Amino acid sequence: MSIVARPKPRNLGKLMVSHVTVAHGGGGKAMKDLIDDVFVSAFDNDLLAPLEDQARLDLAALARHGDRLAFTTDGYVVDPLFFPGGDIGKLAICGTVNDLAVGGAVPLHLSCAVVIEEGMAVETLRAIARSMAATARAAGVSIVTGDTKVVPRGACDKIFITTTGIGVIRPGLEIGADRARPGDIVLVNGRLGDHGAAILCARGDMALQSPVESDCADLSGLIAALLAAVPGVRFMRDATRGGIATVLNELAAASRVAIEIDETATPIDEGVRGFCEILGLDPLYLANEGKIVIAVAPEDAAVALAALRAHPLGRDACAIGKVTAGEAGRVSMNTLFGGRRIVDMLVGEQLPRIC
């Protein structure tokens, strides 16, 4: 393995203004000061320090973690930027880390690209960058490269963030949406819909009071514990936009199976349930940012549940249904009243700008 010495530290620029201007996207000293003050100082690490146009990663160091590279990217446009339980910075790190982890990968490195609206408060930017840095450290990942653009007022709404991540998949793991089999048990790691409810309440468009906080969280530790206990997990996916209904439909379609879930077993906070009843929303379609849908063989279900419940982010884990040999692609719910309803894929956008 080659070791590259950390370059001699350079003097970081410092912003002397309170709000971002178009000049901060112009490529000159103003832009350097913005990047240094807000991002380089927060994300500081040995791979970022050279500030080349690319991060240079040691292949031998990557190969120690597994035999396949996982690569993902996602954009974040949530409104408002700060909400109960998180903010756009925390969301951008957790969302990309989770997308890697559900494929069985060890998340390692991220890039961060931001589009900033002219006039945004610099202190708000600093708060977002600090949140991203703290979340990345807690997740054991480093932000190693990035990009910054500034656009005129009205061309975007305050800030949009894109994070791209790479990780390495542990040897022997084969997790995919096409691997579910009839008889498999469907699990979730806790209550559903908290993120969607928290965001809508935080917008203040409606005179509603809700104590619900977003479930935004880094799930890599929980997933590592699950895979250590049950390496044969068939499927995992984080239930973000479109909620668990969308994930279950994707699983049923890809595996050409049917899925049945039970309303009595589906964990939904009473506050979220009441919130949905008032607004006419279905909690199965509400976004989550700290919940995964899992499919395991029936003989592995008890061990998987025990592993999930032993972790703080899986204390409320439960089995919500099963995979069947019914009509391929169909998802249905056994209701509280003894009936059954079809759970279709979400059509359109239930709540815009949710992540």
C-alpha positions as CSV (number, residue, x, y, z in Angstrom):
1,M,0.0,0.0,0.0
2,S,1.3,3.4,-0.9
3,I,1.3,6.2,1.7
4,V,1.0,9.8,0.5
5,A,2.2,12.3,3.0
6,R,-0.3,15.1,3.9
7,P,0.7,18.2,2.1
8,K,2.0,21.2,4.0
9,P,-1.0,23.1,5.4
10,R,-1.8,26.3,3.5
11,N,-3.4,29.4,4.9
12,L,-7.2,29.1,4.6
13,G,-9.2,32.0,3.4
14,K,-11.8,33.7,5.7
15,L,-15.1,35.2,4.7
16,M,-15.6,38.8,5.8
17,V,-19.2,39.1,4.6
18,S,-22.5,37.8,6.2
19,H,-24.2,36.7,3.0
20,V,-23.2,34.9,-0.2
21,T,-22.8,37.0,-3.4
22,V,-22.5,36.0,-7.0
23,A,-18.8,36.7,-6.8
24,H,-18.4,33.7,-4.5
25,G,-19.1,31.5,-7.5
26,G,-16.7,33.3,-9.8
27,G,-13.6,31.1,-9.4
28,G,-11.5,33.8,-7.8
29,K,-10.4,34.8,-4.2
30,A,-14.0,35.2,-3.1
31,M,-14.8,31.7,-4.1
32,K,-11.6,30.3,-2.5
33,D,-12.5,32.1,0.8
34,L,-16.0,30.6,0.7
35,I,-14.8,27.1,0.1
36,D,-12.0,27.4,2.7
37,D,-14.1,29.0,5.4
38,V,-17.2,26.9,5.1
39,F,-16.3,23.6,3.6
40,V,-12.5,22.8,3.9
41,S,-12.3,23.8,7.5
42,A,-15.3,21.6,8.4
43,F,-14.5,18.6,6.2
44,D,-10.7,18.5,6.9
45,N,-9.0,15.1,6.3
46,D,-5.9,13.8,4.6
47,L,-7.6,12.8,1.3
48,L,-9.2,16.2,1.0
49,A,-6.2,18.3,2.0
50,P,-4.4,18.3,-1.3
51,L,-7.4,20.0,-2.9
52,E,-6.8,18.6,-6.3
53,D,-9.5,18.3,-8.9
54,Q,-10.1,14.7,-7.8
55,A,-9.6,12.6,-4.6
56,R,-6.9,10.0,-5.0
57,L,-7.8,6.7,-3.3
58,D,-5.5,3.8,-2.5
59,L,-6.9,0.7,-4.2
60,A,-5.2,-1.7,-1.7
61,A,-6.9,0.1,1.2
62,L,-10.3,-0.3,-0.5
63,A,-9.7,-3.9,-1.3
64,R,-9.2,-4.7,2.4
65,H,-12.9,-4.2,2.9
66,G,-14.3,-6.5,0.2
67,D,-14.2,-7.5,-3.5
68,R,-16.7,-5.2,-5.2
69,L,-17.1,-1.4,-5.3
70,A,-20.5,0.2,-4.6
71,F,-21.2,3.6,-6.0
72,T,-24.2,5.9,-5.5
73,T,-25.3,9.5,-5.8
74,D,-28.3,11.5,-4.6
75,G,-29.5,15.1,-4.5
76,Y,-31.1,16.9,-1.6
77,V,-33.5,19.8,-1.9
78,V,-35.5,19.5,1.4
79,D,-37.6,22.4,2.5
80,P,-37.2,23.6,5.3
81,L,-33.4,23.3,5.6
82,F,-33.7,22.6,9.3
83,F,-36.4,20.5,10.8
84,P,-37.0,18.5,14.0
85,G,-34.5,15.7,14.1
86,G,-32.2,16.9,11.4
87,D,-31.2,19.3,8.6
88,I,-30.3,19.1,5.0
89,G,-26.6,18.5,5.8
90,K,-27.3,15.5,8.1
91,L,-29.8,14.2,5.5
92,A,-27.3,14.4,2.7
93,I,-24.7,12.3,4.5
94,C,-27.2,9.8,6.0
95,G,-29.1,9.3,2.8
96,T,-26.0,8.4,0.7
97,V,-24.4,6.3,3.5
98,N,-27.6,4.3,3.8
99,D,-27.9,3.8,0.1
100,L,-24.4,2.1,0.2
101,A,-25.1,0.2,3.4
102,V,-28.3,-1.5,2.2
103,G,-26.4,-3.1,-0.6
104,G,-24.0,-4.7,1.9
105,A,-21.3,-2.2,1.4
106,V,-19.0,-0.6,4.0
107,P,-19.4,3.2,3.3
108,L,-16.0,4.9,3.0
109,H,-15.8,8.1,1.0
110,L,-18.2,10.8,-0.2
111,S,-18.1,13.8,-2.5
112,C,-20.2,16.9,-1.9
113,A,-21.5,19.3,-4.6
114,V,-23.5,22.4,-3.5
115,V,-25.6,24.9,-5.5
116,I,-26.0,28.0,-3.4
117,E,-28.5,30.9,-4.0
118,E,-27.1,34.4,-3.9
119,G,-28.0,36.1,-0.6
120,M,-27.9,33.0,1.6
121,A,-26.6,33.7,5.1
122,V,-23.0,32.5,5.5
123,E,-23.7,31.4,9.1
124,T,-26.4,29.1,7.8
125,L,-24.0,27.6,5.3
126,R,-21.5,27.0,8.2
127,A,-24.1,25.3,10.3
128,I,-25.0,22.9,7.4
129,A,-21.3,22.1,6.8
130,R,-20.7,21.5,10.5
131,S,-23.7,19.1,10.5
132,M,-22.4,17.3,7.5
133,A,-18.9,17.0,9.0
134,A,-20.2,15.7,12.4
135,T,-22.5,13.2,10.7
136,A,-19.8,11.9,8.4
137,R,-17.4,11.4,11.3
138,A,-20.0,9.5,13.3
139,A,-20.6,7.3,10.2
140,G,-16.9,6.6,9.7
141,V,-16.8,8.2,6.3
142,S,-14.7,11.1,4.9
143,I,-15.8,13.8,2.5
144,V,-12.9,13.9,0.1
145,T,-13.8,16.1,-2.8
146,G,-16.6,18.4,-4.0
147,D,-17.8,21.4,-6.0
148,T,-19.4,24.7,-5.2
149,K,-21.7,26.8,-7.5
150,V,-23.5,30.1,-6.7
151,V,-26.5,31.1,-8.7
152,P,-28.5,34.4,-8.8
153,R,-31.5,34.9,-6.5
154,G,-34.4,32.8,-7.5
155,A,-32.4,30.3,-9.6
156,C,-32.6,27.8,-6.7
157,D,-34.1,27.8,-3.2
158,K,-31.2,28.6,-0.7
159,I,-29.1,25.5,-1.2
160,F,-29.2,22.2,-3.1
161,I,-26.7,19.5,-2.2
162,T,-25.6,16.4,-4.1
163,T,-23.5,13.7,-2.4
164,T,-21.9,10.8,-4.1
165,G,-20.5,7.9,-2.1
166,I,-18.4,4.8,-2.6
167,G,-18.1,1.8,-0.5
168,V,-16.9,-1.8,-0.7
169,I,-19.2,-4.8,-0.5
170,R,-18.3,-7.5,1.9
171,P,-17.3,-10.8,0.3
172,G,-20.0,-13.4,0.0
173,L,-23.0,-11.0,0.3
174,E,-25.6,-11.2,-2.4
175,I,-28.4,-8.7,-1.7
176,G,-30.9,-7.6,-4.3
177,A,-34.5,-6.8,-5.2
178,D,-34.7,-9.9,-7.4
179,R,-33.8,-12.4,-4.6
180,A,-37.0,-12.6,-2.6
181,R,-38.7,-16.0,-2.5
182,P,-42.2,-17.2,-1.4
183,G,-42.2,-17.8,2.4
184,D,-39.7,-15.0,3.1
185,I,-40.5,-12.7,6.0
186,V,-40.6,-8.9,5.5
187,L,-39.2,-6.8,8.4
188,V,-38.8,-3.1,9.2
189,N,-36.6,-1.6,11.9
190,G,-39.2,0.7,13.5
191,R,-42.0,3.2,13.2
192,L,-42.9,4.5,9.7
193,G,-43.6,7.9,8.2
194,D,-41.9,10.1,10.9
195,H,-39.7,12.0,8.4
196,G,-42.6,12.9,6.1
197,A,-44.8,14.0,9.0
198,A,-42.0,16.0,10.6
199,I,-41.2,17.9,7.4
200,L,-44.8,18.8,6.6
201,C,-45.3,20.1,10.2
202,A,-42.0,22.1,10.0
203,R,-43.2,23.9,6.9
204,G,-45.8,25.7,9.0
205,D,-48.3,25.7,6.1
206,M,-51.0,24.2,8.3
207,A,-52.1,25.0,11.9
208,L,-51.0,21.6,13.2
209,Q,-48.9,20.8,16.2
210,S,-47.0,17.5,16.2
211,P,-44.2,16.3,18.5
212,V,-42.9,14.0,15.7
213,E,-39.3,14.2,14.8
214,S,-37.6,13.0,11.6
215,D,-36.0,9.6,11.9
216,C,-33.0,10.8,9.9
217,A,-30.1,8.5,10.9
218,D,-27.0,6.7,9.7
219,L,-28.1,3.1,9.4
220,S,-24.7,1.6,8.6
221,G,-24.0,0.3,12.1
222,L,-27.5,-1.3,12.3
223,I,-27.0,-3.0,9.0
224,A,-23.5,-4.2,9.9
225,A,-25.0,-5.8,13.0
226,L,-27.8,-7.4,11.0
227,L,-25.4,-8.8,8.4
228,A,-23.1,-10.2,11.0
229,A,-26.0,-12.2,12.5
230,V,-27.7,-13.1,9.1
231,P,-25.3,-12.9,6.2
232,G,-28.0,-14.4,4.0
233,V,-30.3,-11.4,4.0
234,R,-32.2,-11.5,0.7
235,F,-33.1,-7.8,0.3
236,M,-32.6,-4.4,2.0
237,R,-33.7,-0.9,0.9
238,D,-34.2,2.3,2.8
239,A,-37.8,3.5,2.5
240,T,-37.3,7.2,1.5
241,R,-39.6,8.9,-1.0
242,G,-42.7,6.9,-1.6
243,G,-42.4,5.1,1.7
244,I,-42.5,1.4,2.3
245,A,-45.3,1.0,-0.2
246,T,-43.0,1.9,-3.1
247,V,-40.2,-0.3,-1.8
248,L,-42.5,-3.3,-1.4
249,N,-43.8,-2.8,-5.0
250,E,-40.3,-2.6,-6.3
251,L,-39.4,-5.8,-4.5
252,A,-42.5,-7.7,-5.6
253,A,-42.0,-6.6,-9.3
254,A,-38.2,-7.4,-9.4
255,S,-38.6,-10.8,-7.7
256,R,-41.9,-11.7,-9.5
257,V,-43.7,-12.5,-6.2
258,A,-46.6,-11.2,-4.2
259,I,-46.3,-9.6,-0.8
260,E,-48.8,-9.5,2.0
261,I,-48.5,-7.1,5.0
262,D,-50.7,-6.8,8.0
263,E,-52.0,-3.5,9.2
264,T,-52.0,-4.6,12.8
265,A,-48.3,-5.4,12.6
266,T,-47.2,-2.2,10.7
267,P,-45.6,0.2,13.3
268,I,-46.9,3.7,13.0
269,D,-46.7,6.4,15.7
270,E,-50.2,7.4,16.9
271,G,-49.3,11.1,16.3
272,V,-48.3,10.3,12.7
273,R,-51.5,8.2,12.2
274,G,-53.7,11.0,13.5
275,F,-51.8,13.5,11.3
276,C,-52.4,11.4,8.2
277,E,-56.1,11.0,9.0
278,I,-56.5,14.8,9.3
279,L,-54.8,15.5,6.0
280,G,-56.0,12.4,4.1
281,L,-52.5,10.9,3.7
282,D,-51.5,7.3,3.7
283,P,-48.6,6.6,6.1
284,L,-47.4,3.7,3.9
285,Y,-46.4,6.4,1.4
286,L,-44.7,8.8,3.8
287,A,-41.0,9.3,3.5
288,N,-38.6,7.8,6.0
289,E,-34.9,8.6,6.4
290,G,-34.0,6.0,9.1
291,K,-36.0,3.0,8.1
292,I,-35.2,-0.1,6.0
293,V,-37.4,-2.8,4.5
294,I,-35.7,-6.2,4.8
295,A,-36.6,-9.6,3.4
296,V,-35.1,-12.8,5.0
297,A,-35.7,-16.5,4.8
298,P,-38.3,-17.7,7.3
299,E,-35.6,-19.6,9.3
300,D,-33.6,-16.4,9.7
301,A,-36.4,-14.1,10.8
302,A,-36.0,-14.6,14.6
303,V,-32.3,-14.1,14.5
304,A,-32.6,-11.0,12.3
305,L,-35.2,-9.5,14.6
306,A,-33.0,-10.1,17.6
307,A,-30.1,-8.4,15.9
308,L,-32.1,-5.4,14.9
309,R,-33.7,-5.0,18.3
310,A,-30.3,-5.1,20.0
311,H,-29.3,-1.9,18.2
312,P,-30.7,1.6,19.3
313,L,-32.0,2.2,15.7
314,G,-33.9,-1.1,15.6
315,R,-35.5,-1.3,19.1
316,D,-39.0,-1.3,17.5
317,A,-38.2,-3.7,14.7
318,C,-40.9,-6.1,13.7
319,A,-42.2,-8.5,11.1
320,I,-44.9,-6.8,9.0
321,G,-45.7,-9.5,6.4
322,K,-44.5,-12.2,4.1
323,V,-43.6,-13.0,0.5
324,T,-46.1,-15.3,-1.3
325,A,-46.5,-17.1,-4.6
326,G,-49.5,-15.0,-5.6
327,E,-49.8,-12.7,-8.5
328,A,-46.4,-11.4,-9.5
329,G,-45.9,-7.7,-8.5
330,R,-48.9,-7.4,-6.3
331,V,-48.7,-5.9,-2.8
332,S,-51.7,-6.1,-0.5
333,M,-52.5,-5.3,3.1
334,N,-54.7,-7.2,5.5
335,T,-56.7,-4.5,7.2
336,L,-57.8,-3.9,10.8
337,F,-61.4,-4.7,9.7
338,G,-60.6,-8.1,8.2
339,G,-60.5,-7.0,4.6
340,R,-57.7,-6.7,2.1
341,R,-56.6,-3.7,0.0
342,I,-54.1,-3.4,-2.8
343,V,-51.1,-1.3,-2.0
344,D,-50.1,0.2,-5.3
345,M,-47.0,2.1,-6.3
346,L,-47.2,5.8,-5.5
347,V,-48.4,7.8,-8.5
348,G,-47.1,11.4,-8.6
349,E,-45.7,13.2,-5.6
350,Q,-47.4,13.0,-2.3
351,L,-45.2,15.6,-0.6
352,P,-42.7,17.6,-2.7
353,R,-39.2,18.5,-1.5
354,I,-39.2,15.9,1.3
355,C,-35.5,15.0,1.0
